[in-house]
Amino acid sequence: MRDGHAYDYAVIRVVPLVAREEFVNAGVIVSCPTLRFLDTRIALDEARLLALSPGVDLEAVRSHLAAFEAVARGHDDAGPIGELPPRQRFHWLVAPRSTVIQTSPAHTGWCRDPAITIDRLLRQYVG
């Protein structure tokens, strides 16, 4: 038996012009059901996003990313979705969508501490 816990993760992407399918990785979301862990880390490189799409509305992007965090963390201002159990919120957040904030497909892994793992994934995929 392995020493650790199964987890799922996805990379959070900002897709300023959905039809062009270009994106900037902006964060990660990790779900570890056995520990009831669900969290996000956001580290948007705004200069890189502006280089990709000079007309992007940064305030709107920041607001959408904050809403994404609120749902993941189950904050009161996340509405009815924020009241769901962590695993259901994870599935809602990683569901395919055609909006400015999207996620990669979900991937799985094995970890001892999901809080350490989420920071490692942020460095690996967002930089």
C-alpha positions in Angstrom: 0.0 0.0 0.0 1.3 3.5 -0.9 2.0 6.0 1.8 -0.1 9.0 0.7 -3.3 10.1 -0.9 -4.7 10.2 -4.4 -5.4 13.7 -5.8 -6.7 15.3 -8.9 -5.5 18.6 -10.4 -6.1 20.9 -13.3 -4.3 24.0 -14.6 -6.3 27.2 -14.6 -6.0 29.1 -17.9 -6.9 32.5 -19.1 -8.2 32.4 -22.7 -8.7 36.0 -23.7 -10.0 35.2 -27.2 -11.7 31.9 -27.0 -12.0 31.5 -30.8 -8.1 31.6 -31.1 -7.6 29.0 -28.4 -4.5 30.7 -27.1 -4.1 30.9 -23.3 -1.9 31.8 -20.4 -1.6 29.4 -17.5 -2.8 31.3 -14.4 -3.0 28.8 -11.6 -3.8 25.3 -10.4 -6.6 23.6 -8.6 -6.1 20.5 -6.5 -8.7 18.1 -5.0 -7.7 15.4 -2.5 -10.9 13.7 -1.5 -9.5 11.6 1.4 -8.4 14.8 3.2 -11.4 16.9 2.0 -8.8 19.2 0.5 -9.8 21.6 -2.3 -7.8 24.7 -3.1 -6.4 26.9 -5.8 -3.3 28.9 -6.3 -3.3 31.8 -8.7 -0.2 33.5 -10.1 -1.3 35.4 -13.3 1.5 36.9 -15.3 -0.4 40.0 -16.4 2.4 41.2 -18.7 2.4 37.9 -20.5 -1.4 38.0 -20.8 -1.2 41.6 -22.2 1.4 40.5 -24.7 -0.9 37.8 -26.0 -4.0 40.0 -26.0 -3.3 43.7 -25.5 -7.0 44.6 -25.2 -7.9 42.1 -22.5 -9.9 43.5 -19.6 -7.5 42.8 -16.6 -10.0 43.8 -14.0 -12.6 41.3 -15.4 -9.9 38.6 -15.5 -8.9 39.3 -11.9 -12.6 39.2 -10.9 -13.2 35.9 -12.6 -10.1 34.3 -11.1 -11.2 35.6 -7.6 -14.6 34.0 -8.2 -12.9 30.7 -9.2 -11.0 30.8 -5.9 -14.1 31.6 -3.9 -15.9 28.6 -5.3 -12.9 26.3 -4.7 -12.6 27.5 -1.1 -16.4 27.4 -0.4 -16.6 31.1 0.5 -20.0 32.6 1.4 -19.8 34.9 -1.7 -19.5 31.9 -4.0 -23.3 31.4 -4.0 -25.0 28.0 -4.1 -22.0 26.3 -5.9 -19.8 27.3 -2.9 -22.1 25.3 -0.6 -21.5 22.0 -2.4 -19.1 19.5 -0.9 -15.5 20.0 -2.1 -15.5 17.1 -4.6 -18.6 18.4 -6.3 -17.1 22.0 -6.4 -14.0 20.5 -8.0 -16.0 18.8 -10.8 -18.0 22.0 -11.4 -14.8 24.0 -11.7 -13.1 21.7 -14.1 -16.1 21.1 -16.3 -15.4 22.1 -19.9 -16.5 25.6 -20.8 -16.0 28.3 -23.5 -15.3 31.3 -21.3 -12.2 33.4 -20.5 -11.3 31.2 -17.5 -10.9 27.5 -18.4 -9.1 24.5 -17.0 -7.0 21.8 -18.5 -8.3 18.3 -18.4 -8.0 16.9 -14.9 -5.0 14.7 -14.1 -4.3 12.5 -11.2 -1.4 11.9 -8.8 -0.3 10.7 -5.4 0.8 12.9 -2.6 1.5 13.0 1.1 0.5 16.7 1.6 -1.8 18.4 -1.0 -0.8 21.9 0.3 2.8 21.2 -0.7 1.7 19.5 -3.9 -0.4 22.5 -5.0 2.6 24.8 -4.6 4.8 22.5 -6.6 2.3 22.2 -9.4 2.0 26.0 -9.4 5.7 26.4 -9.9 5.8 23.6 -12.5 2.9 24.7 -14.7 2.6 28.5 -14.1 6.1 29.4 -13.1 
